[in-house]
Amino acid sequence: MASMLEFRTPGYNPYAVKYSPYYDSRLAVATAANYGIVGNGRLFCLGLSAAGVQCEKTFETNDAQYDLAWSELNENQLIVACGDGSIKLFDLGVENFPVMNFHEHKRETFSVCWNPVTKDSFISSSWDGTVKVWSPTRNASLKTLPIGCCTYSTSYCPSNPALVSAVSADSSLRIFDLRTPVSAKYHLTNVIPVHAPATGGSGYSRLADGSIYSGTVPNEVLTHDWNKYNDTVIATAGVDRVIRTFDIRNPAGGPLALMTGHEYAVRRVAWSPHASDILVSASYDMSVRVWTDGSTMPQHVQPPVPSGRQPDTVRAGTQLGLMNRHTEFVTGVDWCLFGAGGWCASAGWDERVLLWDAASLLRG
């Protein structure tokens, strides 16, 4: 494939990488010593220049770092999710120590996301089975959303600041609407069983090859992301290696599309900010793959079924490219928001951050 930039994090294993929403030349990497099992964490703030990828600043934490999110309010600030249950807000203009510390989670904080719409709040999810809503100016959380089991990933809807999503160990995708009264199931509006077949409408789904999709054995869901162009579509992935997309307006309808090809668990998925049908996935099989969910492709007309009920067709997504330069688990991947579209950053336990052009993968 075409040009690739590399940065090494010696002694630290990356868990997440995120491009700045302000600059195409800035990104950050959350890492942990000893694969996050024991030891401290280090946040690397990186800059791109003609000389390559340079480390501009590092911040140390006493425990492993599992995720990060750039502030939508201040171009120099970002939050980090830590293994001791805390969330720390760092400022690139302040040396060594965080400017705020948020610590209510009882177990590892595994995911953080800044509100991209109102920009005045962020959310976190934890192995303690909760999602918490925070203000960057207050140490105490604004809301706690109970999940009840290990919650690996949480996110805001990219167009509606009141919608919060989470995926967890019980094989579910949950949608919360913060506009609803707290007495109504703690704002919970939808629970989508990720591995179940369709239970509404016709009652079942048909795969693109004509066979009936009957669901799979429930597995832990490790990651999810909202489509940036269709704000009712979410992609999920996890232990069973399959990437699925869902329409939250039809929680009983089963998946819209399936993407198969990874050989081990999928650790992270991210929709492209440049195209409605493109997403990228990072996996424990040491690969990063680029996919189309098939939503922009013509669909084959399915023959009628004997019962007369027409099932929903589950699209088969297509792998468009494969990046296999990592030599250990790939734990993080992100798209650059700027430019012609296609630059990605990936990070893995091989102590490497790779920056590469996904568009060249597709052309190749």
C-alpha positions as CSV (number, residue, x, y, z in Angstrom):
1,M,0.0,0.0,0.0
2,A,1.0,3.7,-0.2
3,S,2.8,5.8,2.3
4,M,2.4,5.1,6.0
5,L,3.6,7.0,9.0
6,E,4.6,5.4,12.2
7,F,5.1,6.4,15.9
8,R,6.3,4.1,18.6
9,T,5.2,4.1,22.3
10,P,8.0,2.0,23.9
11,G,7.0,0.4,27.1
12,Y,3.3,1.3,26.6
13,N,0.6,-0.6,24.8
14,P,-2.0,1.7,23.1
15,Y,-5.7,1.2,23.8
16,A,-7.2,4.1,21.8
17,V,-6.2,6.7,19.2
18,K,-8.2,9.8,18.3
19,Y,-7.6,12.6,15.8
20,S,-8.3,16.2,17.0
21,P,-11.6,17.7,15.8
22,Y,-9.7,21.0,15.3
23,Y,-6.5,20.1,13.4
24,D,-5.6,17.5,10.8
25,S,-2.1,17.4,12.2
26,R,-2.8,16.6,15.8
27,L,-3.9,13.3,17.5
28,A,-3.6,11.6,20.8
29,V,-3.0,8.0,22.0
30,A,-4.1,6.5,25.3
31,T,-1.8,3.7,26.5
32,A,-1.1,1.4,29.4
33,A,2.0,-0.3,30.7
34,N,2.1,-4.1,30.7
35,Y,-0.9,-4.4,28.4
36,G,-3.2,-2.7,30.9
37,I,-3.0,-5.5,33.5
38,V,-0.9,-3.7,36.1
39,G,1.0,-0.4,36.1
40,N,0.6,3.2,35.0
41,G,-0.7,4.9,31.8
42,R,0.7,7.5,29.5
43,L,-1.1,9.9,27.2
44,F,0.8,10.8,24.0
45,C,-0.1,14.0,22.2
46,L,1.3,13.8,18.7
47,G,1.8,16.3,15.9
48,L,2.4,15.7,12.2
49,S,5.0,17.7,10.4
50,A,7.3,17.4,7.4
51,A,9.6,15.4,9.7
52,G,6.9,12.8,10.4
53,V,5.0,12.1,13.6
54,Q,6.5,13.9,16.6
55,C,5.5,13.6,20.3
56,E,4.5,17.1,21.5
57,K,3.5,16.2,25.1
58,T,2.9,13.3,27.4
59,F,0.8,13.0,30.6
60,E,1.2,10.2,33.1
61,T,-1.5,8.5,35.1
62,N,-1.2,6.1,38.0
63,D,-3.4,3.5,36.3
64,A,-3.9,2.2,32.7
65,Q,-5.6,4.4,30.2
66,Y,-8.3,2.7,28.1
67,D,-9.9,5.5,26.1
68,L,-9.8,9.2,25.3
69,A,-11.9,12.0,23.8
70,W,-10.9,15.5,22.6
71,S,-12.8,18.4,24.1
72,E,-15.3,20.0,21.8
73,L,-15.0,23.2,23.8
74,N,-11.2,23.7,24.0
75,E,-8.8,22.6,21.3
76,N,-6.1,22.0,23.9
77,Q,-8.0,19.8,26.2
78,L,-8.9,16.1,26.3
79,I,-10.3,13.5,28.7
80,V,-8.8,10.1,29.5
81,A,-10.6,7.0,30.9
82,C,-8.5,5.3,33.5
83,G,-8.3,1.8,35.0
84,D,-8.9,3.1,38.6
85,G,-12.4,4.3,37.6
86,S,-11.4,7.9,37.2
87,I,-11.6,10.3,34.2
88,K,-9.0,13.0,33.9
89,L,-9.1,16.2,32.0
90,F,-5.8,17.3,30.7
91,D,-4.8,20.7,29.1
92,L,-1.8,20.8,26.7
93,G,-0.9,24.2,28.3
94,V,-0.7,22.8,31.8
95,E,2.3,20.7,32.8
96,N,2.1,17.2,34.3
97,F,-1.2,17.2,36.2
98,P,-4.9,17.1,35.1
99,V,-6.9,20.2,35.4
100,M,-10.0,18.2,36.6
101,N,-10.5,14.8,38.0
102,F,-13.8,12.9,37.9
103,H,-14.0,9.8,40.0
104,E,-17.3,8.0,40.7
105,H,-17.0,4.8,38.8
106,K,-16.4,1.8,41.0
107,R,-14.4,-0.2,38.4
108,E,-12.4,0.5,35.3
109,T,-13.7,3.4,33.1
110,F,-13.5,1.9,29.6
111,S,-15.1,4.5,27.3
112,V,-15.5,8.3,27.0
113,C,-17.3,10.4,24.5
114,W,-17.7,14.2,24.3
115,N,-21.0,15.7,23.2
116,P,-20.5,16.8,19.6
117,V,-23.6,19.0,19.4
118,T,-24.0,21.1,22.6
119,K,-20.3,20.5,23.5
120,D,-21.0,21.1,27.2
121,S,-20.9,17.6,28.5
122,F,-19.3,14.2,28.1
123,I,-20.2,10.6,29.0
124,S,-18.3,7.6,30.3
125,S,-19.0,3.9,30.6
126,S,-17.5,1.5,33.1
127,W,-17.1,-2.1,34.0
128,D,-19.2,-1.2,37.0
129,G,-22.3,-1.4,34.8
130,T,-23.1,2.3,34.6
131,V,-23.0,5.2,32.1
132,K,-22.4,8.6,33.6
133,V,-23.1,12.1,32.2
134,W,-20.7,14.8,33.2
135,S,-20.0,18.5,32.9
136,P,-16.3,19.4,32.4
137,T,-16.7,22.1,35.1
138,R,-18.2,19.9,37.8
139,N,-16.6,17.0,39.7
140,A,-19.9,15.3,40.4
141,S,-21.7,13.6,37.6
142,L,-25.0,15.0,36.2
143,K,-26.7,11.7,35.6
144,T,-26.1,8.0,36.1
145,L,-27.7,5.5,33.6
146,P,-27.8,2.0,34.9
147,I,-26.8,-0.8,32.5
148,G,-26.4,-3.7,35.0
149,C,-23.4,-5.4,33.5
150,C,-19.9,-4.5,32.1
151,T,-20.4,-1.6,29.7
152,Y,-17.6,-1.4,27.1
153,S,-18.6,1.5,24.9
154,T,-20.9,4.6,25.1
155,S,-21.5,7.3,22.6
156,Y,-23.6,10.4,21.8
157,C,-25.8,10.6,18.7
158,P,-23.9,12.9,16.3
159,S,-27.0,15.1,15.6
160,N,-29.1,14.8,18.8
161,P,-27.4,15.7,22.1
162,A,-30.1,14.0,24.1
163,L,-29.6,10.5,22.7
164,V,-27.0,8.3,24.4
165,S,-26.1,4.8,23.3
166,A,-24.2,2.0,25.1
167,V,-23.2,-1.6,24.4
168,S,-22.4,-4.2,27.0
169,A,-21.5,-7.7,28.0
170,D,-25.1,-8.9,27.9
171,S,-25.2,-8.7,24.1
172,S,-27.4,-5.5,24.0
173,L,-27.4,-2.1,22.4
174,R,-29.2,0.4,24.6
175,I,-30.5,3.8,23.6
176,F,-31.3,6.5,26.3
177,D,-33.2,9.7,25.6
178,L,-32.3,12.3,28.3
179,R,-35.4,14.3,27.4
180,T,-37.6,11.6,28.9
181,P,-38.4,11.7,32.7
182,V,-35.9,9.8,34.8
183,S,-38.8,7.9,36.3
184,A,-39.3,6.3,32.9
185,K,-36.7,3.5,33.2
186,Y,-33.9,6.0,33.8
187,H,-34.3,7.5,30.4
188,L,-34.0,4.0,28.6
189,T,-36.0,4.0,25.4
190,N,-34.7,1.0,23.4
191,V,-32.9,-2.2,24.1
192,I,-31.7,-3.9,20.9
193,P,-30.6,-7.6,21.2
194,V,-27.6,-7.5,19.0
195,H,-27.4,-11.3,18.3
196,A,-31.1,-12.0,18.0
197,P,-33.1,-12.5,14.8
198,A,-35.9,-10.1,13.8
199,T,-38.9,-10.4,16.1
200,G,-41.1,-7.7,14.6
201,G,-42.8,-7.3,11.3
202,S,-42.4,-10.6,9.4
203,G,-40.7,-12.1,12.4
204,Y,-37.5,-13.1,10.6
205,S,-34.8,-11.8,8.2
206,R,-33.4,-13.2,5.0
207,L,-29.7,-13.0,4.2
208,A,-28.5,-11.8,0.8
209,D,-27.9,-15.4,-0.3
210,G,-31.6,-16.2,0.3
211,S,-31.1,-18.1,3.6
212,I,-33.0,-17.1,6.7
213,Y,-31.1,-15.2,9.4
214,S,-31.9,-16.9,12.7
215,G,-29.5,-15.0,14.9
216,T,-26.5,-16.2,16.8
217,V,-25.4,-17.1,20.3
218,P,-25.2,-14.0,22.5
219,N,-21.7,-12.6,22.9
220,E,-20.2,-9.6,24.5
221,V,-20.5,-6.4,22.4
222,L,-17.3,-4.4,22.7
223,T,-17.7,-1.4,20.4
224,H,-20.3,0.6,18.4
225,D,-20.5,3.8,16.5
226,W,-23.2,6.1,15.0
227,N,-23.4,6.6,11.3
228,K,-22.4,10.3,10.6
229,Y,-24.9,10.7,7.7
230,N,-27.8,8.5,8.9
231,D,-28.4,9.3,12.5
232,T,-30.7,6.3,13.1
233,V,-28.0,3.7,12.1
234,I,-25.5,2.2,14.5
235,A,-22.8,-0.3,13.8
236,T,-21.9,-2.8,16.6
237,A,-19.1,-5.5,16.9
238,G,-17.5,-7.6,19.5
239,V,-16.5,-11.1,20.5
240,D,-18.3,-13.0,17.8
241,R,-16.2,-11.2,15.1
242,V,-19.3,-10.0,13.1
243,I,-20.0,-6.3,12.4
244,R,-23.7,-5.5,12.4
245,T,-25.7,-2.4,11.6
246,F,-29.1,-1.6,13.2
247,D,-31.8,1.0,12.7
248,I,-32.8,2.2,16.1
249,R,-36.3,3.1,14.8
250,N,-36.9,-0.6,14.4
251,P,-35.4,-2.3,17.5
252,A,-37.1,-5.6,16.9
253,G,-36.2,-5.7,13.2
254,G,-32.8,-7.4,13.5
255,P,-29.7,-6.2,11.7
256,L,-29.7,-4.2,8.5
257,A,-26.3,-5.5,7.4
258,L,-23.7,-8.1,8.4
259,M,-19.9,-7.8,7.7
260,T,-17.9,-10.9,8.3
261,G,-14.2,-11.6,7.8
262,H,-12.4,-10.9,11.0
263,E,-10.8,-13.9,12.6
264,Y,-10.9,-12.7,16.2
265,A,-12.9,-10.3,18.3
266,V,-13.5,-6.8,16.8
267,R,-12.3,-4.2,19.3
268,R,-13.4,-1.0,17.6
269,V,-15.5,0.2,14.7
270,A,-15.7,3.8,13.3
271,W,-17.9,5.1,10.6
272,S,-16.3,7.3,8.0
273,P,-16.9,11.1,8.3
274,H,-16.6,11.3,4.5
275,A,-19.0,8.6,3.2
276,S,-22.3,7.2,4.5
277,D,-21.6,3.6,3.7
278,I,-17.9,3.2,4.7
279,L,-16.6,2.1,8.1
280,V,-13.4,0.8,9.5
281,S,-12.8,-1.9,12.1
282,A,-9.8,-2.9,14.3
283,S,-9.5,-6.4,15.6
284,Y,-7.6,-8.8,17.8
285,D,-6.6,-10.6,14.6
286,M,-4.0,-7.8,14.1
287,S,-5.8,-6.3,11.1
288,V,-7.7,-3.2,10.3
289,R,-10.4,-3.6,7.6
290,V,-12.4,-1.1,5.6
291,W,-15.9,-2.0,4.7
292,T,-19.0,-0.8,2.9
293,D,-22.3,-1.8,4.5
294,G,-23.9,-2.1,1.1
295,S,-26.4,0.6,1.7
296,T,-25.5,2.5,-1.5
297,M,-25.4,-0.7,-3.6
298,P,-28.4,-2.0,-5.6
299,Q,-30.2,-4.8,-3.8
300,H,-31.3,-8.1,-5.4
301,V,-35.1,-8.6,-5.4
302,Q,-35.9,-11.6,-3.2
303,P,-38.5,-14.2,-4.3
304,P,-41.7,-14.3,-2.2
305,V,-41.9,-16.7,0.7
306,P,-44.6,-19.4,1.1
307,S,-46.3,-17.7,4.0
308,G,-46.8,-14.5,2.0
309,R,-44.9,-12.5,4.6
310,Q,-42.0,-10.7,3.1
311,P,-38.9,-10.8,5.4
312,D,-36.6,-8.0,5.9
313,T,-33.4,-8.6,3.9
314,V,-30.1,-8.5,5.7
315,R,-27.5,-6.9,3.5
316,A,-24.1,-8.5,3.2
317,G,-21.5,-5.8,3.6
318,T,-18.3,-6.0,1.6
319,Q,-14.7,-5.7,2.7
320,L,-13.0,-3.1,0.6
321,G,-9.5,-3.1,2.0
322,L,-7.2,-4.7,4.6
323,M,-4.3,-3.1,6.5
324,N,-2.3,-5.8,8.2
325,R,0.9,-4.0,9.3
326,H,0.3,-4.4,13.0
327,T,1.9,-7.4,14.8
328,E,-0.3,-7.5,17.9
329,F,-3.9,-6.8,18.8
330,V,-5.2,-3.7,17.2
331,T,-7.2,-1.8,19.8
332,G,-7.9,1.6,18.3
333,V,-8.7,3.2,15.0
334,D,-10.0,6.6,14.0
335,W,-10.6,8.7,10.9
336,C,-9.2,12.1,10.2
337,L,-12.0,14.6,9.8
338,F,-10.2,16.8,7.3
339,G,-8.8,16.5,3.7
340,A,-10.1,14.6,0.8
341,G,-11.1,11.8,3.0
342,G,-9.5,8.6,3.9
343,W,-6.6,9.1,6.3
344,C,-6.9,6.8,9.3
345,A,-4.8,6.2,12.5
346,S,-4.6,2.8,14.1
347,A,-2.9,1.7,17.3
348,G,-2.1,-1.7,18.8
349,W,-0.4,-3.6,21.5
350,D,2.7,-3.8,19.3
351,E,3.5,-0.3,20.8
352,R,2.9,1.3,17.4
353,V,0.6,4.0,16.0
354,L,0.2,3.8,12.2
355,L,-1.2,6.6,10.0
356,W,-2.3,5.5,6.6
357,D,-4.5,6.4,3.7
358,A,-7.5,4.2,3.5
359,A,-8.4,5.6,0.1
360,S,-5.1,4.1,-1.3
361,L,-6.2,0.7,0.2
362,L,-9.4,0.9,-1.8
363,R,-7.7,1.9,-5.0
364,G,-5.1,-0.9,-4.4
